[in-house]
């Protein structure tokens, strides 16, 4: 059964339970024995469907992360893909001799993925297969390098290399869904009130929670680079190294920042902007991060029984540098808050990313405060629609300078599945 159908079915059960509870409340009475049995059966069915949804989501993640399995011959064909041919064809605006071979096949596959994701194609679309780095070796048996291993041909494929898995959140274990089609709603459950003791015939208090959805829809992430006419004449290896590096740096910087600090307009809603995450406050005008702050970040998640899964601290290099030089206990100077970067904090790894802001404002501290995040990366979801669309643009200025502009577009979204799984300090002062 599809994920959306499971969500709708569980939503219907939740609605049924609410109707039974509301009826008893309206009539100002306790639940009857039949109603209690009915509620119990509904809860049991809803929990079973919830478990199926979790399993389906994990399966989607496994399937989406996988690189398509290719035969040895197909892999060899893909390894001969010539980006130069594609860009020169794109530069001709569709004119000239038509592309054939593996280049034509990859463009058709890219257009197929784009159509499946509901995206229009202006220019040329390339599939995810070419965006996923994969190393292959020629079929040659060899032992050590001295016995012939150095002669084994190694081919690496990937126009954008590690674009799809370069984020520290993705490396930490975020749920990544590739090849999405249409919008996606992922259910999340919010715990309700705690049951309280009642007199023998007093009305029972409601203990049920509520369901909400994390809605993912494609957000356009564009980037461009200027390419000289001379570069277009170079070998595909030179082209791929240059274009891959330039696009990757631009796209990753924007994407990673949105994961942590996105506001939800034309970009994902990042962790900092997600309602319901734990909050640790340094002070009216911020504060230098201490051991107590880091413990409180852990505690904010643990207090909600969410301290499970792929847990990490996320901070920028300025904050890491500060913690490496801050005594853990004020009366000593031999043990620092972050005494060993490899050992992490409280047994949790510390992951560095300068996309974690160092320009936040708190009170009189204007643009100098940093963020520190803690949480379970498994409860952060990233979705991608299609591969990457390429367009070649040339104007009068570019013609005079002997260069063209390559514009790339990809579509993605992300968000926090369970807010209780994350906490943040947004006024740390590492300076």
C-alpha positions as CSV (number, residue, x, y, z in Angstrom):
1,X,0.0,0.0,0.0
2,X,1.4,3.4,-0.9
3,X,2.6,5.8,1.8
4,X,-0.2,8.4,1.1
5,X,-2.9,5.7,1.4
6,X,-1.4,4.6,4.7
7,X,-1.4,8.1,6.0
8,X,-5.0,8.7,4.9
9,X,-6.1,5.4,6.6
10,X,-4.4,6.3,9.9
11,X,-5.9,9.8,9.7
12,X,-9.3,8.3,9.3
13,X,-8.8,6.2,12.4
14,X,-7.7,9.2,14.4
15,X,-10.8,11.0,13.3
16,X,-13.0,8.1,14.4
17,X,-11.4,8.2,17.9
18,X,-11.9,11.9,18.1
19,X,-15.6,11.6,17.2
20,X,-16.1,9.0,20.0
21,X,-14.3,11.2,22.6
22,X,-16.1,14.4,21.5
23,X,-19.5,12.6,21.8
24,X,-18.8,11.6,25.4
25,X,-17.5,15.1,26.2
26,X,-20.6,16.8,24.7
27,X,-22.9,14.5,26.7
28,X,-20.8,15.2,29.8
29,X,-20.3,11.5,30.6
30,X,-17.5,9.0,30.8
31,X,-16.9,6.6,28.0
32,X,-19.0,3.5,28.0
33,X,-17.4,0.1,28.1
34,X,-18.2,-0.4,24.3
35,X,-16.7,3.0,23.5
36,X,-13.5,2.2,25.5
37,X,-13.2,-1.0,23.6
38,X,-13.8,0.8,20.3
39,X,-11.1,3.4,21.2
40,X,-8.7,0.6,22.2
41,X,-9.2,-1.1,18.9
42,X,-8.7,2.1,17.0
43,X,-5.5,2.9,18.8
44,X,-4.2,-0.6,18.1
45,X,-5.0,-0.3,14.4
46,X,-3.5,3.2,14.2
47,X,-0.3,2.0,16.0
48,X,0.0,-0.9,13.5
49,X,-0.4,1.4,10.5
50,X,2.1,3.8,12.1
51,X,4.7,1.0,12.3
52,X,4.0,0.1,8.7
53,X,4.5,3.8,7.7
54,X,7.8,3.9,9.5
55,X,8.9,0.7,7.7
56,X,7.8,2.1,4.4
57,X,9.8,5.3,4.9
58,X,12.9,3.4,5.8
59,X,12.4,1.3,2.7
60,X,12.0,4.4,0.6
61,X,15.2,5.7,2.0
62,X,17.1,2.5,1.2
63,X,15.7,2.4,-2.4
64,X,16.3,6.1,-3.0
65,X,19.9,6.0,-1.9
66,X,20.8,3.1,-4.1
67,X,22.8,3.5,-7.3
68,X,21.1,1.7,-10.2
69,X,22.6,-1.7,-10.7
70,X,24.4,-1.8,-14.0
71,X,25.9,-4.7,-15.9
72,X,29.6,-4.5,-16.5
73,X,29.0,-3.5,-20.2
74,X,26.4,-0.8,-19.2
75,X,28.9,0.6,-16.6
76,X,31.6,0.8,-19.3
77,X,29.2,2.6,-21.5
78,X,28.3,5.1,-18.8
79,X,32.0,5.6,-18.1
80,X,32.4,6.9,-21.7
81,X,29.8,9.6,-21.2
82,X,31.3,12.8,-22.7
83,X,30.1,16.0,-21.0
84,X,31.9,18.0,-23.7
85,X,29.6,16.6,-26.4
86,X,26.5,17.4,-24.4
87,X,27.6,21.0,-23.6
88,X,28.7,21.7,-27.2
89,X,25.3,20.4,-28.4
90,X,23.6,22.5,-25.7
91,X,25.7,25.5,-27.0
92,X,24.3,25.0,-30.5
93,X,20.8,25.4,-29.2
94,X,19.7,22.0,-30.6
95,X,21.3,22.6,-34.0
96,X,23.9,20.5,-35.7
97,X,24.2,16.7,-35.8
98,X,22.0,14.9,-33.2
99,X,23.6,13.3,-30.2
100,X,23.8,9.5,-30.2
101,X,25.2,6.7,-28.1
102,X,25.4,7.0,-24.3
103,X,25.0,10.8,-24.4
104,X,21.6,10.5,-26.1
105,X,20.6,7.7,-23.7
106,X,21.5,9.8,-20.6
107,X,19.6,12.8,-21.9
108,X,16.5,10.7,-22.5
109,X,16.8,9.2,-19.1
110,X,17.2,12.7,-17.5
111,X,14.1,14.0,-19.3
112,X,12.1,10.9,-18.2
113,X,13.1,11.6,-14.6
114,X,12.2,15.3,-14.9
115,X,8.7,14.5,-16.4
116,X,8.1,11.9,-13.7
117,X,8.8,14.6,-11.1
118,X,6.5,17.0,-12.9
119,X,9.3,19.3,-14.0
120,X,9.6,21.0,-17.4
121,X,12.9,20.8,-19.2
122,X,14.5,23.9,-20.8
123,X,17.8,22.8,-22.3
124,X,19.1,19.4,-21.3
125,X,18.3,17.2,-18.3
126,X,20.8,14.7,-16.9
127,X,19.7,11.8,-14.6
128,X,20.7,11.0,-11.1
129,X,22.8,8.1,-12.4
130,X,25.4,10.7,-13.5
131,X,25.1,12.7,-10.3
132,X,26.1,9.7,-8.1
133,X,29.8,9.1,-7.9
134,X,30.7,5.5,-8.5
135,X,34.1,3.9,-8.9
136,X,34.6,0.9,-11.1
137,X,37.7,-1.1,-12.0
138,X,38.4,-3.0,-15.2
139,X,38.1,-6.8,-15.0
140,X,41.7,-7.6,-14.1
141,X,42.9,-9.9,-11.5
142,X,45.9,-8.6,-9.6
143,X,47.4,-8.8,-6.1
144,X,49.6,-6.1,-4.7
145,X,50.5,-2.9,-6.6
146,X,53.9,-4.4,-7.3
147,X,52.3,-7.3,-9.0
148,X,50.2,-5.3,-11.3
149,X,47.6,-3.5,-9.2
150,X,48.9,-0.1,-10.2
151,X,48.1,-1.0,-13.8
152,X,44.4,-1.6,-13.1
153,X,42.3,1.0,-14.8
154,X,40.1,3.1,-12.4
155,X,37.2,5.1,-13.7
156,X,35.1,7.4,-11.6
157,X,31.7,8.7,-12.7
158,X,29.8,11.6,-11.3
159,X,29.2,15.0,-12.9
160,X,28.4,16.6,-9.5
161,X,30.2,14.0,-7.5
162,X,28.9,14.0,-3.9
163,X,26.3,16.7,-4.3
164,X,23.5,14.5,-3.0
165,X,25.2,13.3,0.1
166,X,27.7,16.0,1.0
167,X,25.7,17.7,3.7
168,X,26.8,17.0,7.2
169,X,23.2,16.2,8.1
170,X,23.0,13.7,5.3
171,X,26.3,12.2,6.4
172,X,25.0,12.0,9.9
173,X,22.1,9.9,8.9
174,X,19.3,12.1,7.5
175,X,16.5,10.3,5.6
176,X,17.2,11.0,1.9
177,X,14.5,10.4,-0.6
178,X,15.5,10.6,-4.3
179,X,13.4,10.5,-7.4
180,X,10.3,12.1,-5.8
181,X,7.1,12.7,-7.8
182,X,4.7,15.4,-6.8
183,X,4.5,16.7,-3.2
184,X,5.0,14.4,-0.2
185,X,3.4,14.5,3.2
186,X,5.1,12.6,6.0
187,X,3.1,12.1,9.2
188,X,4.3,13.0,12.6
189,X,2.7,12.5,16.0
190,X,2.5,15.0,18.8
191,X,2.0,13.5,22.3
192,X,-1.1,14.7,24.0
193,X,-1.8,15.4,27.7
194,X,-0.7,13.0,30.4
195,X,-3.5,10.8,31.9
196,X,-4.4,11.8,35.5
197,X,-6.0,9.8,38.3
198,X,-9.8,10.1,38.6
199,X,-12.5,9.2,41.1
200,X,-14.3,5.9,40.4
201,X,-17.0,7.4,38.2
202,X,-15.4,10.6,37.0
203,X,-14.9,11.3,33.3
204,X,-11.6,10.1,32.0
205,X,-9.1,12.8,30.8
206,X,-8.0,12.7,27.2
207,X,-4.5,11.2,26.6
208,X,-4.5,11.0,22.8
209,X,-2.1,13.1,20.8
210,X,-2.5,14.7,17.4
211,X,-1.1,14.1,14.0
212,X,0.5,16.6,11.7
213,X,2.4,16.4,8.5
214,X,5.8,17.4,7.3
215,X,5.0,18.5,3.7
216,X,7.8,18.4,1.1
217,X,7.4,20.2,-2.2
218,X,10.1,21.0,-4.8
219,X,12.1,24.1,-4.2
220,X,14.2,25.4,-7.1
221,X,17.9,25.7,-6.4
222,X,19.8,27.3,-9.3
223,X,23.5,28.1,-9.9
224,X,25.6,29.2,-12.8
225,X,29.2,29.3,-13.9
226,X,30.9,31.1,-16.8
227,X,32.6,28.8,-19.3
228,X,35.1,29.9,-21.9
229,X,34.8,28.8,-25.5
230,X,38.3,27.3,-25.0
231,X,37.2,25.2,-22.1
232,X,34.4,23.7,-24.3
233,X,37.1,22.4,-26.6
234,X,38.8,20.5,-23.7
235,X,38.5,16.9,-22.8
236,X,35.5,15.7,-20.8
237,X,37.7,15.1,-17.8
238,X,38.8,18.7,-17.6
239,X,35.2,19.9,-18.1
240,X,33.8,17.6,-15.5
241,X,36.4,18.5,-12.9
242,X,35.8,22.2,-13.4
243,X,32.0,22.2,-13.7
244,X,31.6,19.6,-10.9
245,X,33.7,21.5,-8.5
246,X,32.1,24.9,-9.2
247,X,28.5,23.8,-9.1
248,X,29.0,21.6,-6.1
249,X,30.5,24.4,-4.1
250,X,27.7,26.8,-5.0
251,X,24.8,24.4,-4.6
252,X,26.0,22.8,-1.4
253,X,26.6,26.1,0.4
254,X,23.0,27.2,-0.2
255,X,21.5,23.8,0.5
256,X,23.4,23.2,3.8
257,X,22.5,26.7,5.1
258,X,18.8,26.1,4.4
259,X,18.9,22.8,6.3
260,X,19.9,24.6,9.4
261,X,18.5,28.1,9.0
262,X,16.0,28.1,6.1
263,X,12.9,30.2,6.6
264,X,10.5,28.2,4.4
265,X,10.1,30.8,1.7
266,X,11.5,29.4,-1.6
267,X,13.7,27.2,0.6
268,X,13.2,24.4,3.2
269,X,12.2,25.2,6.8
270,X,15.4,24.6,8.7
271,X,16.0,23.2,12.1
272,X,16.3,26.7,13.8
273,X,12.9,27.8,12.3
274,X,11.0,24.6,13.2
275,X,8.4,25.0,16.0
276,X,8.8,22.7,18.9
277,X,12.5,22.0,19.0
278,X,14.3,22.3,22.3
279,X,15.8,25.7,23.2
280,X,18.9,26.6,25.2
281,X,19.5,30.3,25.9
282,X,22.9,31.8,26.7
283,X,21.7,35.2,28.0
284,X,20.1,38.5,27.1
285,X,23.1,39.4,25.0
286,X,24.2,35.8,24.3
287,X,27.0,34.0,26.2
288,X,30.2,32.1,25.6
289,X,29.3,28.4,25.2
290,X,30.0,26.2,28.2
291,X,29.8,22.6,29.3
292,X,26.5,23.4,30.9
293,X,25.0,24.6,27.6
294,X,26.0,21.5,25.8
295,X,24.6,19.3,28.5
296,X,21.3,21.3,28.4
297,X,21.1,20.8,24.6
298,X,21.3,17.0,25.2
299,X,18.8,17.3,28.1
300,X,16.3,19.2,26.0
301,X,16.1,16.2,23.7
302,X,16.4,13.5,26.4
303,X,13.6,15.1,28.4
304,X,11.2,14.3,25.5
305,X,12.5,10.7,25.4
306,X,14.0,11.5,21.9
307,X,17.6,10.9,22.7
308,X,17.9,7.9,20.4
309,X,19.1,7.4,16.8
310,X,21.8,9.1,14.9
311,X,22.7,11.8,17.5
312,X,25.3,14.5,16.8
313,X,26.2,18.0,17.8
314,X,26.5,20.4,14.8
315,X,28.5,23.6,15.0
316,X,30.7,25.9,13.0
317,X,34.5,25.9,13.3
318,X,34.6,29.1,15.3
319,X,32.5,27.5,18.1
320,X,34.6,24.3,17.9
321,X,37.8,26.4,18.3
322,X,36.3,28.1,21.3
323,X,35.2,24.8,23.0
324,X,38.7,23.3,22.5
325,X,40.1,26.2,24.6
326,X,37.4,26.5,27.2
327,X,38.0,24.6,30.5
328,X,35.2,22.1,31.4
329,X,35.3,23.1,35.0
330,X,36.4,26.6,36.0
331,X,38.8,25.4,38.7
332,X,40.9,23.4,36.3
333,X,42.6,24.0,33.0
334,X,43.6,20.5,32.0
335,X,40.2,19.3,30.7
336,X,38.4,21.3,28.0
337,X,34.7,21.3,27.2
338,X,35.7,19.7,23.9
339,X,38.8,17.9,25.0
340,X,39.2,15.6,22.0
341,X,37.3,16.4,18.8
342,X,37.4,12.8,17.7
343,X,35.8,11.7,21.0
344,X,33.0,14.2,20.7
345,X,30.7,15.4,23.5
346,X,28.8,13.0,25.8
347,X,29.8,10.2,23.4
348,X,28.1,12.0,20.5
349,X,30.1,13.1,17.5
350,X,30.7,16.8,16.8
351,X,30.2,17.6,13.1
352,X,31.6,20.8,11.7
353,X,29.9,23.0,9.1
354,X,30.3,26.7,8.5
355,X,26.7,26.7,7.2
356,X,25.8,26.7,10.9
357,X,25.5,30.5,11.2
358,X,28.1,32.7,12.9
359,X,26.2,35.9,12.1
360,X,23.1,35.7,14.4
361,X,22.0,38.6,16.6
362,X,21.1,38.5,20.3
363,X,20.5,41.7,22.2
364,X,23.5,44.0,21.8
365,X,25.4,41.3,20.0
366,X,24.6,42.1,16.4
367,X,25.7,39.6,13.8
368,X,28.3,37.9,16.0
369,X,26.4,35.1,17.7
370,X,26.7,31.4,16.5
371,X,24.3,28.5,16.6
372,X,24.8,25.1,18.1
373,X,22.5,22.2,17.2
374,X,22.0,18.8,18.7
375,X,19.7,16.0,17.6
376,X,18.9,12.8,15.8
377,X,19.7,13.2,12.1
378,X,17.4,10.3,11.3
379,X,14.5,12.6,12.0
380,X,15.6,15.1,9.3
381,X,14.2,14.4,5.9
382,X,15.7,15.5,2.5
383,X,13.9,15.0,-0.8
384,X,15.1,15.5,-4.4
385,X,13.0,15.7,-7.6
386,X,14.7,14.6,-10.8
387,X,18.4,15.1,-11.7
388,X,19.8,18.4,-12.9
389,X,18.7,20.7,-15.7
390,X,21.4,22.5,-17.8
391,X,20.9,25.5,-20.0
392,X,23.6,27.4,-22.0
393,X,23.2,31.2,-22.3
394,X,25.3,33.6,-24.4
395,X,24.8,37.3,-24.7
396,X,26.7,40.1,-26.5
397,X,29.1,40.6,-23.6
398,X,29.8,36.9,-23.3
399,X,30.4,36.7,-27.1
400,X,33.0,39.5,-26.9
401,X,34.7,37.9,-24.0
402,X,34.6,34.4,-25.6
403,X,32.6,32.8,-22.9
404,X,29.1,31.4,-22.2
405,X,27.1,30.9,-19.0
406,X,26.0,27.5,-17.9
407,X,22.9,27.6,-15.7
408,X,22.0,24.5,-13.6
409,X,18.7,23.9,-11.8
410,X,17.9,21.2,-9.3
411,X,14.9,20.8,-7.1
412,X,14.9,19.7,-3.4
413,X,13.2,20.2,0.0
414,X,13.9,19.2,3.5
415,X,12.5,19.5,7.1
416,X,12.3,18.1,10.6
417,X,10.1,15.1,11.0
418,X,10.0,15.1,14.8
419,X,10.8,18.5,16.4
420,X,11.4,16.9,19.8
421,X,14.5,15.2,18.3
422,X,16.4,18.5,18.0
423,X,17.5,21.3,20.2
424,X,19.4,24.6,19.5
425,X,21.4,27.3,21.1
426,X,21.2,30.4,18.9
427,X,23.2,32.9,20.9
428,X,26.6,31.3,21.5
429,X,29.5,33.8,21.4
430,X,32.7,32.0,20.3
431,X,34.8,35.2,20.1
